[in-house]
Amino acid sequence: MPGPIQSIERAAAILRLLARGSGRLGVGEIADSLELAKGTAHGILRTLQGVGFVEQDRDTGKYQLGAALLHLGTSYLDVNELRSRAINWADALAARSGEAVRIGAPLEGRVLVVHHVFRPDDSLQTLDVGTLLPLHATALGKVLLAYDTGLVASLRTGEPEAYTRRTLVTQTAIKRACGKVREAGWASENGEMITGEAGIAAPIRGHGGIVVGAIGVSGATERICEADGSPIPRLLGHVRDAARAVSRDLGASRW
């Protein structure tokens, strides 16, 4: 039997070191901690960076674990990582749009709200973090459905609930809506879960372009939609820009 490959052992040690730390580490710190030559540590880090396992901060030059690691053995991003990467962009989206912002990820056939920014006014609002929303009746859910055949299959196990007369409840209608989301790159809802409320959402992609979540705005229909029920272009633009920004932070440079 061949012996262990030293370079792989060293790469694994670097990943463990980064996972154990609370912040970013420089090449020198990593080399000293693992008793490696600085050139050796740098070469391994560059290789790990090339495959997305580590990321280098442009300002400090230090390294941290990359988003690609979170996709090993799963098709989704850890919700804590998704929230931490998206939180600043969500705050900015709320400020620009003037509406509430939610970030959602798939969980057991529904949408888990992992982050919620209140509408920036003095109105009474309820925190939605931890809430499970229906896939077929929300903009966030439609985005996730459009890019995950497994989620679509989960809807076939039972009849989707009709929350209002506008809710999509047939497989044909849901399939058609998913196709439109993939074609347009965003989703909307208008009175489909709660009468008088609307929303817009766009996909958040991780390393390799995999959709790992969705970000969107929601509020009263008259503030979100035009008279014909279509999303207000300004808001749609803000949502898509935020989704692209989060995606880039997660390693999806093409989006």
C-alpha positions as CSV (number, residue, x, y, z in Angstrom):
1,M,0.0,0.0,0.0
2,P,1.4,3.4,-0.9
3,G,2.0,5.9,2.0
4,P,0.2,9.1,2.6
5,I,0.7,12.0,0.2
6,Q,2.4,14.8,2.1
7,S,1.0,17.7,0.1
8,I,-2.6,16.5,0.7
9,E,-1.9,16.1,4.5
10,R,-0.5,19.7,4.6
11,A,-3.5,21.0,2.6
12,A,-5.9,19.3,5.1
13,A,-4.0,20.8,8.0
14,I,-4.3,24.3,6.6
15,L,-8.0,23.8,6.1
16,R,-8.4,22.6,9.7
17,L,-6.4,25.6,10.9
18,L,-8.6,28.1,9.0
19,A,-11.7,26.3,10.2
20,R,-10.6,26.5,13.9
21,G,-9.7,30.1,13.8
22,S,-12.1,33.0,14.4
23,G,-10.7,35.2,11.6
24,R,-8.5,35.3,8.6
25,L,-4.8,34.2,8.7
26,G,-1.8,35.3,6.8
27,V,0.7,33.1,5.0
28,G,3.3,33.7,7.7
29,E,0.8,32.8,10.5
30,I,-0.2,29.6,8.8
31,A,3.4,28.6,8.0
32,D,4.5,29.3,11.6
33,S,1.5,27.4,13.1
34,L,2.1,24.3,11.0
35,E,5.9,24.5,10.9
36,L,6.0,24.8,7.1
37,A,8.3,26.9,4.9
38,K,6.5,30.1,3.9
39,G,6.9,29.2,0.2
40,T,5.4,25.8,0.8
41,A,2.4,27.3,2.6
42,H,1.9,29.9,0.0
43,G,1.9,27.3,-2.8
44,I,-0.7,25.1,-1.1
45,L,-2.9,28.2,-0.4
46,R,-2.7,29.3,-4.0
47,T,-3.8,25.8,-5.1
48,L,-6.7,25.7,-2.5
49,Q,-7.7,29.2,-3.7
50,G,-7.8,28.0,-7.3
51,V,-10.4,25.4,-6.5
52,G,-12.4,27.6,-4.2
53,F,-11.5,26.0,-0.9
54,V,-10.0,29.1,0.5
55,E,-10.4,32.8,-0.3
56,Q,-8.0,35.7,0.0
57,D,-9.0,39.1,1.3
58,R,-8.0,41.7,-1.2
59,D,-7.2,44.3,1.4
60,T,-5.2,42.3,3.9
61,G,-4.0,39.5,1.8
62,K,-5.1,37.0,4.5
63,Y,-7.0,33.8,3.9
64,Q,-10.2,32.3,5.1
65,L,-12.3,29.2,4.1
66,G,-14.0,29.4,0.8
67,A,-17.6,28.8,0.0
68,A,-16.9,25.8,-2.2
69,L,-16.1,23.7,0.8
70,L,-19.7,24.1,2.0
71,H,-20.9,22.4,-1.2
72,L,-19.0,19.1,-0.6
73,G,-21.6,16.4,-0.1
74,T,-24.5,18.9,-0.2
75,S,-26.4,21.0,-2.7
76,Y,-27.0,23.9,-0.3
77,L,-25.0,26.4,1.7
78,D,-25.0,26.4,5.5
79,V,-27.6,29.0,6.5
80,N,-25.3,30.7,9.0
81,E,-22.7,31.2,6.2
82,L,-25.4,32.4,3.8
83,R,-26.6,34.9,6.4
84,S,-23.2,36.2,7.3
85,R,-22.2,36.8,3.6
86,A,-25.5,38.5,2.7
87,I,-26.3,40.6,5.8
88,N,-24.6,43.8,4.6
89,W,-26.2,43.6,1.2
90,A,-29.6,43.0,2.7
91,D,-29.2,46.1,4.8
92,A,-28.3,48.1,1.8
93,L,-31.2,46.7,-0.2
94,A,-33.7,47.7,2.5
95,A,-32.2,51.2,2.5
96,R,-32.4,51.6,-1.2
97,S,-35.8,50.1,-1.7
98,G,-37.5,51.3,1.4
99,E,-39.0,47.9,1.9
100,A,-38.5,44.8,4.1
101,V,-35.9,42.4,2.9
102,R,-35.8,38.6,3.6
103,I,-33.3,36.0,2.7
104,G,-34.5,32.5,2.3
105,A,-33.0,29.0,2.0
106,P,-34.6,25.6,1.3
107,L,-35.5,23.5,4.3
108,E,-37.7,20.4,4.3
109,G,-39.8,21.4,1.3
110,R,-40.3,25.0,2.5
111,V,-38.5,28.3,2.6
112,L,-36.6,29.1,5.8
113,V,-36.2,32.8,6.4
114,V,-32.6,33.1,7.6
115,H,-32.4,36.9,7.7
116,H,-35.0,39.7,7.8
117,V,-34.4,43.4,7.6
118,F,-37.3,45.6,8.7
119,R,-38.8,48.2,6.4
120,P,-36.9,51.4,7.3
121,D,-39.8,53.3,8.9
122,D,-41.4,53.5,12.3
123,S,-44.2,51.0,11.6
124,L,-44.8,48.0,13.8
125,Q,-43.2,44.9,12.3
126,T,-42.7,41.3,13.3
127,L,-39.3,39.5,12.9
128,D,-39.6,36.6,10.4
129,V,-36.3,34.9,11.1
130,G,-36.9,31.2,11.5
131,T,-40.3,31.3,9.8
132,L,-41.1,28.6,7.2
133,L,-42.8,30.0,4.1
134,P,-44.5,28.0,1.3
135,L,-42.5,27.4,-1.9
136,H,-45.4,27.9,-4.3
137,A,-46.9,31.1,-2.9
138,T,-43.9,33.3,-2.3
139,A,-41.3,35.0,-4.6
140,L,-38.5,33.5,-2.5
141,G,-40.0,30.0,-2.8
142,K,-40.5,30.3,-6.6
143,V,-36.8,31.1,-7.1
144,L,-35.8,28.1,-5.1
145,L,-38.3,25.9,-6.9
146,A,-37.1,27.1,-10.3
147,Y,-33.6,25.8,-9.8
148,D,-34.1,22.6,-7.7
149,T,-35.9,19.7,-9.2
150,G,-35.9,18.0,-5.8
151,L,-38.1,20.8,-4.3
152,V,-40.5,20.5,-7.2
153,A,-40.8,16.8,-6.6
154,S,-41.7,17.5,-3.0
155,L,-44.7,19.5,-4.1
156,R,-46.1,16.5,-5.9
157,T,-46.5,14.5,-2.7
158,G,-49.5,16.5,-1.7
159,E,-51.8,19.2,-3.0
160,P,-50.3,22.7,-2.6
161,E,-52.3,24.8,-0.2
162,A,-54.4,27.7,-1.6
163,Y,-53.7,30.7,0.6
164,T,-55.7,33.1,-1.6
165,R,-57.6,32.9,-4.9
166,R,-54.3,33.9,-6.6
167,T,-52.2,31.0,-5.2
168,L,-50.7,28.6,-7.8
169,V,-52.0,25.2,-6.8
170,T,-51.8,23.1,-10.0
171,Q,-48.6,21.3,-11.1
172,T,-49.0,22.9,-14.6
173,A,-49.2,26.4,-13.2
174,I,-46.2,25.9,-10.9
175,K,-44.1,24.4,-13.7
176,R,-45.0,27.3,-16.0
177,A,-44.1,29.8,-13.3
178,C,-40.7,28.0,-12.7
179,G,-39.9,28.2,-16.4
180,K,-40.6,32.0,-16.4
181,V,-38.3,32.4,-13.3
182,R,-35.4,30.6,-15.1
183,E,-36.0,32.7,-18.2
184,A,-36.2,36.0,-16.4
185,G,-33.8,35.4,-13.6
186,W,-36.2,36.6,-10.9
187,A,-39.6,35.8,-9.4
188,S,-42.6,37.8,-8.1
189,E,-45.7,37.2,-6.0
190,N,-48.8,39.3,-5.9
191,G,-51.5,38.5,-3.4
192,E,-50.6,34.8,-3.6
193,M,-49.9,34.2,0.1
194,I,-51.5,37.2,1.7
195,T,-54.1,39.4,-0.1
196,G,-52.7,42.9,-0.6
197,E,-49.1,41.9,-0.2
198,A,-46.5,41.4,-3.0
199,G,-42.8,40.5,-3.3
200,I,-39.8,40.3,-5.7
201,A,-36.9,37.9,-5.3
202,A,-33.8,36.8,-7.2
203,P,-31.5,33.8,-6.8
204,I,-28.3,33.8,-4.7
205,R,-25.7,31.5,-6.3
206,G,-22.7,29.9,-4.7
207,H,-19.5,28.5,-6.1
208,G,-20.1,27.0,-9.5
209,G,-23.3,28.8,-10.0
210,I,-25.5,26.6,-7.7
211,V,-28.5,28.4,-6.4
212,V,-28.2,28.3,-2.6
213,G,-30.9,30.8,-1.5
214,A,-32.9,33.8,-2.5
215,I,-33.1,37.5,-1.5
216,G,-36.1,39.7,-2.0
217,V,-38.3,42.6,-0.9
218,S,-41.9,42.4,0.2
219,G,-44.6,44.8,1.2
220,A,-48.0,46.3,0.2
221,T,-48.9,45.6,-3.4
222,E,-49.2,49.3,-4.3
223,R,-45.6,49.9,-3.2
224,I,-44.1,46.8,-4.9
225,C,-46.1,46.6,-8.2
226,E,-47.2,48.7,-11.1
227,A,-50.9,49.2,-11.8
228,D,-50.8,46.1,-14.1
229,G,-49.4,43.9,-11.3
230,S,-45.8,43.7,-12.7
231,P,-42.9,44.6,-10.3
232,I,-41.8,48.2,-10.2
233,P,-38.6,48.2,-12.4
234,R,-36.6,50.3,-9.8
235,L,-37.2,47.7,-7.1
236,L,-36.6,44.8,-9.4
237,G,-33.2,46.3,-10.3
238,H,-32.3,46.8,-6.7
239,V,-33.2,43.2,-5.8
240,R,-31.2,41.7,-8.8
241,D,-28.2,43.9,-7.9
242,A,-28.2,42.7,-4.3
243,A,-28.5,39.1,-5.4
244,R,-25.5,39.4,-7.8
245,A,-23.5,41.1,-5.1
246,V,-24.1,38.3,-2.6
247,S,-23.4,35.7,-5.3
248,R,-20.1,37.3,-6.1
249,D,-19.2,37.1,-2.4
250,L,-20.0,33.4,-2.4
251,G,-17.7,32.7,-5.4
252,A,-20.2,32.9,-8.3
253,S,-18.2,35.4,-10.2
254,R,-20.2,35.0,-13.4
255,W,-23.3,36.4,-11.8
